[in-house]
Amino acid sequence: MIVVTGATGGLGGATVEHLLKRLLADRIGVSVRDTAKARHFADRGVRVRQGSYEDPAALRASFAGAEQVLLVSGNDPAADMVGLHRNAIDAAVAAGARRILYTSQQGAVPGNPYRPSDVHIATEAILGGSGVAWTALRNAAYGPLDLVLGPWHQTGVIAQPADGPVPYTDRADIAEATAALLAGERSVDGPATLAAPTAVTFEDVAGIASALTGRTIKRVVLDDDQWIADQIAIGVPEQMARFMLTWYQAARAGHFAETGPLLAELLGREPRTTADRLAAHVAA
């Protein structure tokens, strides 16, 4: 059995949907905080059990019978995420899982100013000492593009801090590739980068957006302090703004530039590009 955590979230839920296209439902289980939110999976024959990283006993029960467990990483900056991830890894080992897959992050290396990288580095170290086979999926940035680009479609300007090349990747592609790994279509040990094949800068994105819209989309580089002030002015708490800034700082330092062939190989096709995603946004 394959057990997926975080299955009521975007990435975990999409991964389960792709697993259902590959495997019989009785080979799939989910471990979720609120079982009512996973009713749509239970109705299709997926085993649904309650479990959370804060409750090791419940986790062990929810992982029972699992040959593989997908641990979707937490992202609460106020929580001890390393400790919570350790709970989940220990529970998977105790349940007899033969492989643990963990959703890590591209650029999970020392010196990365983007603070979540520290959590992923520490969690990967725990996996390495767990005694079972493991895969750390170092996923490239897969959130909505507007999250990092800002409202360029309305303003005609990408006004953000200095950046660097990033292979912005479609979440649906990462979910499909993760399902392929879980279904045994390929096995990868240790860290594995899942990223679109081309890394682009905001300057590149401005050019792509201009061609797609027939408008001139400008790239304006904001001073870090000015960007922080602008974020605070629109209601973003200063601590959150400074946290978000570290992502741009990591990008400009090259921590998110890595690409690779694995995503395309798992998909059996080319992943969606930044241009594809922008085109879909423009057409919507």
Secondary structure by P-SEA (a helix, b strand, c coil): cbbbcccccaaaaaaaaaaaaccccccbbbbccccccaaaaaaaccbbbbbccccaaaaaaaaccccbbbbccccccccaaaaaaaaaaaaaaaacccbbbbbccccccccccccaaaaaaaaaaaaaacccbbbbccccccccccccccccccccccccccccccccccaaaaaaaaaaaaaccccccccccccccccccaaaaaaaaaaacccbbbbbbbcaaaaaaaaaaacccaaaaaaaaaaaaaaaacccccccaaaaaaaccccccaaaaaaaaaac
